[in-house]
Amino acid sequence: MIITVRVTPKSKRSELRHEGELVFRAKIMSPPDKGKANRELIGLVADHFQVKKSQVQIIRGEHSRDKVLEIQD
């Protein structure tokens, strides 16, 4: 499954909201420094879809707020 996520780093709490068909908005507590926000995002998405972190990967937008993630079954 491919999803699109708009990320807001350095938020007060971490959360993932569904905004449309395969479109999500994520608030991440971690700063966008040395991949910390990306790692937290992967964990948040993995928890939401109840899969392992290794099954979630960023396929586009690693250095952007708009990311495309692939979730493998």
PyMOL commands that set and color helices and strands:
alter all, ss='L'
color gray80, all
select helices_A, chain A and resi 36-49+53-55
alter helices_A, ss='H'
color red, helices_A
select strands_A, chain A and resi 2-8+15-20+23-27+56-60+66-71
alter strands_A, ss='S'
color yellow, strands_A
deselect
rebuild
show_as cartoon
